Amino acid sequence: IITSHLSTLVFDVLSTENQSKGQSYYGLFVPSRNGANQGQWLNPDFPISAYQLKESGFVEFREDDQYTALMKAAAETFTLSLTPDSLVEGEIILKKKDHVTHLISKVGKSLGTVFLTNYRVIFIPHDKSSYDDAANAEETSIPLSLIDEVSEYGQIGIQIACKDWRDVIFGFPADSRNLFFKEIKEKMAIQSTEKVFAFSSRELFSMNAWDLFDPMSEYKRQGMTINSNWRVTEANNTYVLCPTYPRRFVVPSSVTDDDLVAISKFRSKGRMPAVVWMHPHNSATLTRCAQPRSGITRSRCPQDEKLVSAILQANPNGQEVYVVDSRPVANSIANTFMGRGIENTDTYKGTRFKFLGIGNIHVIRESFKKLNVLCRFNKDDNQR
């Protein structure tokens, strides 16, 4: 159902039951300014865009699987008349509310309009000069996928905690806070991938998206020198060796593609040692990889040992290779019982091993949440 409380007119989708035929007739009825009982039905044979619909103070759009075309057309009509300048192709305004207060710590507050779209929450200030800091006077845009948590704030406010650590607070007129709060919560809970905005976006690009990233251009931008010591391999061109690695990456020139095939089987998830950065002056490199499949039997892979040794030989200024394991020692030992583990410095010549003692992904996630809360700490809020 589309419901709008307009400043100049009301726009509703209404249904009238034809009792004699047992059928329902759905259409658009625009009451006139003279009264709610006067107006006209919009002719379904004409596009909705043919009607001059006035800008409203409040817009609500709810999808209905049975009448998607009608609802979408009406929503797009609202979008045409109410759109902020930055709307992207395929973005549709679902709700709009005027006279909303945006509270910004140490900056002040501003009165403006909040839009809820199928992609994000947007706030546009009515008077940018009302901000104490002009740098914060631009519109606020919060993609729905960037929202970590939304909660009620006081009696009429909504607090949006973002994954990028922004903490945004809006104060609504009392009659609309609950509606916006509920709708944002619903839009955050995506039930299927088809509901992700990427499937609604109609933005066109002048180039093939697969060409947006070119590894060779990226290596050049980094200043990585491809010479007799280093080469770009295409052994993973079809992602058969490692589906999470790019098709092309840098390895020592002395390492063959056949070596990489063997190494991919020895490294967890096929993530073999690959150069990701090179120092512009001394040619020292950073090389990423996953843990080896050594296990409790300390299995070896000669090709893997060859690659690590080749990294040292490829750097004329190198003296040893630091193998840095981000896990705690206990975690790496536990992994050996599951067929994985660590490199053995007795067989990986010229290496020095170091553990960073960082917990697993679950520990890091909880630490991030605690740091996020601390960064948003309000001394006047006893709950934090």
MIFIPA-827753 format. One record per residue (C-alpha): residue number from 1; residue in one letter; x, y, z. Coordinates in Angstrom, 1 decimal. Layout:
% MIFIPA-827753
   seq   type       c1       c2       c3
   NUM      a        X        Y        Z
...
//
This chain:
% MIFIPA-827753
   seq   type       c1       c2       c3
     1      i      0.0      0.0      0.0
     2      i      1.2      3.5     -0.8
     3      t      0.2      6.0      1.8
     4      s      1.1      9.7      1.7
     5      h      0.2     12.5      4.0
     6      l      0.8     15.3      1.6
     7      s      1.1     19.0      2.3
     8      t     -1.2     19.6     -0.7
     9      l     -3.0     16.4     -1.4
    10      v     -3.3     12.7     -0.4
    11      f     -2.2      9.9     -2.6
    12      d     -3.6      6.4     -1.8
    13      v     -3.8      3.0     -3.4
    14      l     -7.4      2.0     -2.8
    15      s     -9.3     -1.2     -3.4
    16      t    -13.0     -1.5     -4.1
    17      e    -14.7     -4.9     -4.0
    18      n    -17.1     -5.8     -6.8
    19      q    -19.4     -8.0     -4.9
    20      s    -21.4     -9.1     -7.9
    21      k    -18.4    -10.4     -9.8
    22      g    -16.3    -11.4     -6.8
    23      q    -13.4     -9.4     -8.1
    24      s    -11.3     -6.6     -6.7
    25      y    -10.4     -3.5     -8.7
    26      y     -7.1     -1.8     -7.7
    27      g     -6.3      1.7     -8.8
    28      l     -4.9      5.1     -7.8
    29      f     -7.2      7.7     -6.3
    30      v     -6.1     11.3     -5.8
    31      p     -8.4     13.2     -3.5
    32      s     -8.7     16.9     -4.3
    33      r     -7.7     19.7     -1.9
    34      n    -11.3     20.4     -1.3
    35      g    -12.0     17.3      0.7
    36      a    -11.1     13.6      1.1
    37      n    -14.3     12.5     -0.5
    38      q    -13.6     14.4     -3.7
    39      g    -11.1     13.6     -6.4
    40      q    -10.4     11.3     -9.3
    41      w     -9.3      7.8    -10.1
    42      l     -6.2      7.7    -12.2
    43      n     -6.7      6.0    -15.5
    44      p     -4.7      2.7    -15.4
    45      d     -4.2      3.0    -19.2
    46      f     -2.0      6.1    -18.7
    47      p      1.4      6.0    -17.2
    48      i      1.6      7.4    -13.7
    49      s      4.3      9.8    -14.8
    50      a      1.6     11.7    -16.8
    51      y      0.0     13.0    -13.6
    52      q      1.5     16.0    -11.9
    53      l      1.9     14.7     -8.3
    54      k      2.9     17.3     -5.8
    55      e      5.8     17.0     -3.4
    56      s      4.8     15.6      0.0
    57      g      5.9     15.9      3.6
    58      f      5.6     12.2      4.2
    59      v      5.8      9.2      1.9
    60      e      5.4      5.6      2.6
    61      f      5.9      2.8      0.1
    62      r      5.3     -0.9      0.8
    63      e      6.0     -3.6     -1.7
    64      d      3.3     -6.0     -2.6
    65      d      4.2     -9.2     -4.5
    66      q      0.9     -9.3     -6.3
    67      y      1.0     -5.7     -7.4
    68      t      4.7     -5.0     -7.8
    69      a      4.4     -3.1    -11.1
    70      l      1.8     -0.7     -9.8
    71      m      3.7     -0.1     -6.6
    72      k      7.0      0.3     -8.3
    73      a      5.6      2.8    -10.8
    74      a      4.1      4.9     -8.1
    75      a      7.3      4.8     -6.1
    76      e      9.3      5.9     -9.1
    77      t      6.9      8.7     -9.6
    78      f      7.6      9.9     -6.1
    79      t     11.3      9.5     -6.7
    80      l     11.1     11.8     -9.8
    81      s      9.6     14.6     -7.7
    82      l     11.3     14.1     -4.4
    83      t     14.8     12.8     -5.3
    84      p     18.0     14.2     -3.6
    85      d     20.6     15.0     -6.3
    86      s     22.7     12.0     -5.4
    87      l     20.2      9.2     -6.0
    88      v     21.7      6.5     -8.1
    89      e     20.0      4.6    -10.9
    90      g     17.5      2.1     -9.5
    91      e     17.3      3.8     -6.1
    92      i     13.7      4.4     -5.0
    93      i     12.5      6.5     -2.1
    94      l     10.4      4.4      0.3
    95      k      9.8      7.0      3.0
    96      k     10.3     10.7      3.5
    97      k      9.9     12.8      6.6
    98      d     10.4     16.6      7.0
    99      h     11.2     18.4     10.2
   100      v     13.7     15.9     11.4
   101      t     16.5     17.0     13.7
   102      h     20.1     15.7     13.1
   103      l     22.1     15.7     16.3
   104      i     25.9     15.9     15.9
   105      s     28.2     15.8     18.9
   106      k     30.4     18.9     19.3
   107      v     28.9     20.3     16.1
   108      g     25.3     21.1     16.9
   109      k     22.0     20.1     15.4
   110      s     20.2     20.9     12.2
   111      l     16.6     20.6     10.9
   112      g     16.1     18.8      7.6
   113      t     14.5     15.9      5.7
   114      v     15.2     12.2      6.1
   115      f     14.7      9.8      3.2
   116      l     14.6      6.1      3.4
   117      t     15.4      4.4      0.1
   118      n     15.8      0.8     -1.0
   119      y     19.6      1.5     -0.7
   120      r     20.2      3.8      2.3
   121      v     19.1      6.5      4.8
   122      i     19.7     10.0      3.6
   123      f     19.5     13.3      5.6
   124      i     19.5     16.6      3.8
   125      p     19.6     19.8      6.0
   126      h     17.2     22.6      5.2
   127      d     19.6     25.3      6.2
   128      k     23.3     24.3      6.1
   129      s     24.3     27.5      7.9
   130      s     22.6     26.1     11.0
   131      y     25.7     23.8     11.5
   132      d     28.4     25.2     13.7
   133      d     31.0     23.5     11.4
   134      a     30.3     24.0      7.7
   135      a     32.4     20.9      6.9
   136      n     29.6     18.8      8.4
   137      a     26.8     20.6      6.5
   138      e     26.6     18.2      3.6
   139      e     24.0     15.5      3.4
   140      t     24.4     12.4      5.5
   141      s     24.2      9.1      3.6
   142      i     24.1      5.7      5.4
   143      p     23.8      2.6      3.2
   144      l     21.6      0.0      4.8
   145      s     24.3     -2.6      4.6
   146      l     26.6     -0.3      6.6
   147      i     24.2     -0.2      9.6
   148      d     25.4     -2.3     12.5
   149      e     22.6     -1.5     14.9
   150      v     19.6      0.8     15.1
   151      s     18.0      1.6     18.5
   152      e     15.5      4.0     20.0
   153      y     17.0      7.2     21.4
   154      g     15.0      8.9     24.1
   155      q     11.3      9.4     23.4
   156      i     11.4     10.5     19.8
   157      g     14.9      9.7     18.5
   158      i     16.6      7.0     16.5
   159      q     20.3      6.1     17.0
   160      i     22.1      4.4     14.1
   161      a     25.4      2.8     14.9
   162      c     27.4      2.2     11.7
   163      k     30.1     -0.3     10.9
   164      d     32.4      2.6     10.0
   165      w     32.0      3.8     13.6
   166      r     29.7      6.7     12.8
   167      d     27.0      7.2     15.3
   168      v     24.1      9.1     13.8
   169      i     21.1     10.4     15.8
   170      f     17.9     11.7     14.3
   171      g     15.0     13.3     16.3
   172      f     11.6     12.7     14.7
   173      p      8.2     14.2     15.3
   174      a      6.5     12.0     17.8
   175      d      4.0     10.5     15.3
   176      s      6.6      9.1     12.9
   177      r      9.6      7.8     15.0
   178      n      8.2      4.3     15.5
   179      l      7.3      3.9     11.8
   180      f     10.8      4.8     10.6
   181      f     12.4      2.7     13.3
   182      k     10.4     -0.3     12.3
   183      e     11.0      0.2      8.6
   184      i     14.8      0.5      9.0
   185      k     14.9     -2.6     11.1
   186      e     13.0     -4.5      8.4
   187      k     15.2     -3.3      5.6
   188      m     18.3     -4.3      7.5
   189      a     17.0     -7.9      7.8
   190      i     17.6     -9.0      4.2
   191      q     15.8    -12.3      3.7
   192      s     17.3    -13.2      0.3
   193      t     20.2    -12.1     -2.0
   194      e     17.6    -10.8     -4.5
   195      k     16.7     -8.1     -2.1
   196      v     20.2     -6.6     -2.0
   197      f     20.3     -3.3     -3.8
   198      a     22.8     -4.5     -6.3
   199      f     19.9     -6.4     -8.0
   200      s     17.8     -3.2     -8.2
   201      s     20.5     -0.9     -9.4
   202      r     20.2      0.2    -13.0
   203      e     23.4      2.2    -13.0
   204      l     25.2      1.9    -16.3
   205      f     29.0      1.9    -16.8
   206      s     31.0      2.7    -19.9
   207      m     33.4     -0.2    -19.4
   208      n     33.3     -3.9    -18.5
   209      a     33.3     -4.2    -14.7
   210      w     35.7     -7.1    -14.9
   211      d     38.2     -4.6    -16.3
   212      l     37.9     -2.2    -13.4
   213      f     40.8     -3.9    -11.7
   214      d     44.0     -4.7    -13.6
   215      p     46.7     -6.4    -11.6
   216      m     49.5     -5.3    -13.8
   217      s     48.4     -1.6    -13.5
   218      e     48.2     -2.1     -9.7
   219      y     51.7     -3.6     -9.5
   220      k     53.0     -0.7    -11.5
   221      r     51.2      1.8     -9.2
   222      q     52.9      0.1     -6.2
   223      g     56.3      0.5     -7.9
   224      m     56.8     -3.3     -7.9
   225      t     59.7     -4.1    -10.1
   226      i     59.1     -7.1    -12.4
   227      n     62.7     -8.1    -13.5
   228      s     64.8    -11.2    -13.8
   229      n     64.2    -12.0    -10.1
   230      w     60.4    -11.7    -10.2
   231      r     57.7    -12.7    -12.7
   232      v     53.9    -12.6    -13.0
   233      t     52.3    -16.1    -13.1
   234      e     49.0    -16.9    -14.8
   235      a     48.9    -20.4    -13.3
   236      n     45.7    -19.4    -11.5
   237      n     44.0    -18.0    -14.7
   238      t     40.9    -20.1    -14.2
   239      y     41.0    -19.9    -10.4
   240      v     41.6    -23.6    -10.2
   241      l     44.6    -23.4     -7.9
   242      c     43.1    -20.9     -5.5
   243      p     39.6    -19.4     -5.9
   244      t     40.4    -16.5     -3.5
   245      y     43.5    -15.4     -5.3
   246      p     43.7    -13.2     -8.4
   247      r     44.3    -14.8    -11.8
   248      r     47.8    -13.2    -11.9
   249      f     50.2    -12.6     -9.1
   250      v     53.9    -12.2     -8.5
   251      v     56.3    -15.0     -7.6
   252      p     60.1    -15.5     -7.8
   253      s     61.2    -16.2    -11.4
   254      s     62.9    -19.4    -10.4
   255      v     59.5    -20.9     -9.3
   256      t     57.7    -22.7    -12.1
   257      d     53.9    -23.0    -12.6
   258      d     54.3    -26.7    -11.9
   259      d     55.8    -25.8     -8.6
   260      l     52.8    -23.6     -7.8
   261      v     50.4    -26.5     -8.5
   262      a     52.2    -28.6     -5.9
   263      i     52.4    -25.7     -3.5
   264      s     48.7    -25.0     -3.8
   265      k     47.9    -28.5     -2.6
   266      f     50.2    -28.1      0.4
   267      r     48.9    -24.7      1.6
   268      s     45.5    -24.3      3.3
   269      k     42.8    -23.4      0.8
   270      g     45.4    -23.2     -2.0
   271      r     46.7    -19.9     -0.7
   272      m     50.4    -20.2     -1.7
   273      p     53.0    -17.5     -1.0
   274      a     52.4    -14.5     -3.3
   275      v     54.1    -11.1     -3.2
   276      v     51.7     -8.3     -2.3
   277      w     54.1     -5.4     -1.7
   278      m     57.7     -4.4     -2.6
   279      h     59.7     -1.7     -1.0
   280      p     60.5      1.0     -3.6
   281      h     64.2      1.4     -2.5
   282      n     65.6     -1.8     -1.0
   283      s     63.3     -4.3     -2.8
   284      a     62.2     -6.0      0.4
   285      t     58.9     -7.8     -0.1
   286      l     55.8     -8.7      1.8
   287      t     54.5    -12.2      0.9
   288      r     51.1    -13.5      2.0
   289      c     50.1    -17.2      2.3
   290      a     48.0    -19.5      4.4
   291      q     49.3    -22.1      6.9
   292      p     51.0    -25.3      5.5
   293      r     49.3    -28.7      5.6
   294      s     52.2    -30.1      7.7
   295      g     50.2    -31.8     10.4
   296      i     51.6    -33.8     13.3
   297      t     53.8    -35.8     11.0
   298      r     55.5    -32.6      9.8
   299      s     54.8    -33.3      6.1
   300      r     57.0    -31.4      3.7
   301      c     56.7    -29.9      0.3
   302      p     60.0    -29.4     -1.5
   303      q     58.4    -26.9     -4.0
   304      d     57.1    -24.8     -1.1
   305      e     60.6    -24.8      0.6
   306      k     62.0    -23.8     -2.8
   307      l     59.7    -20.8     -3.1
   308      v     60.5    -19.5      0.4
   309      s     64.2    -19.8     -0.3
   310      a     63.7    -18.1     -3.7
   311      i     62.1    -15.1     -2.0
   312      l     65.3    -14.5     -0.1
   313      q     67.5    -15.0     -3.1
   314      a     65.4    -12.6     -5.2
   315      n     66.2     -9.8     -2.9
   316      p     69.9     -8.8     -3.2
   317      n     69.8     -7.0      0.1
   318      g     68.0     -9.8      2.0
   319      q     69.6    -11.7      4.8
   320      e     66.8    -13.8      6.1
   321      v     63.0    -14.3      5.7
   322      y     60.8    -13.5      8.6
   323      v     57.8    -15.9      8.8
   324      v     55.2    -14.0     10.8
   325      d     52.2    -16.0     12.1
   326      s     49.4    -13.9     13.4
   327      r     48.0    -16.7     15.6
   328      p     48.8    -17.5     19.2
   329      v     51.2    -20.4     19.6
   330      a     48.5    -22.5     21.2
   331      n     46.2    -22.1     18.2
   332      s     48.9    -23.2     15.8
   333      i     49.7    -26.3     17.8
   334      a     46.0    -27.2     17.9
   335      n     45.9    -26.8     14.1
   336      t     48.6    -29.5     13.7
   337      f     46.1    -32.1     15.0
   338      m     43.8    -31.1     12.1
   339      g     46.4    -31.6      9.4
   340      r     47.7    -28.0      9.3
   341      g     50.4    -26.2     11.4
   342      i     53.5    -24.1     10.9
   343      e     56.7    -24.0      8.8
   344      n     59.7    -25.9     10.2
   345      t     62.7    -23.6     10.4
   346      d     65.0    -26.7     10.2
   347      t     63.8    -27.3      6.6
   348      y     62.9    -23.7      5.6
   349      k     66.5    -22.5      5.5
   350      g     67.2    -18.8      6.3
   351      t     63.9    -18.2      8.1
   352      r     63.1    -16.7     11.5
   353      f     59.7    -17.4     13.0
   354      k     57.5    -15.0     15.0
   355      f     54.0    -15.4     16.5
   356      l     51.8    -12.2     16.9
   357      g     49.4    -13.8     19.3
   358      i     46.2    -12.5     17.7
   359      g     43.0    -14.4     18.4
   360      n     40.7    -16.0     15.9
   361      i     38.1    -14.1     13.9
   362      h     35.5    -14.4     16.6
   363      v     37.9    -12.8     19.1
   364      i     38.7    -10.0     16.7
   365      r     35.0     -9.4     16.0
   366      e     34.3     -9.0     19.7
   367      s     37.3     -6.7     20.2
   368      f     36.2     -4.6     17.3
   369      k     32.7     -4.2     18.8
   370      k     34.1     -3.2     22.2
   371      l     36.5     -0.7     20.6
   372      n     33.5      0.7     18.6
   373      v     31.5      1.2     21.7
   374      l     34.4      2.9     23.5
   375      c     34.9      5.3     20.6
   376      r     31.2      6.2     20.8
   377      f     31.3      6.5     24.6
   378      n     29.2      9.3     26.0
   379      k     30.0     10.2     29.6
   380      d     26.4     11.2     30.1
   381      d     25.1      7.7     29.0
   382      n     25.3      5.3     31.9
   383      q     24.7      2.3     29.7
   384      r     28.0      2.6     27.9
//
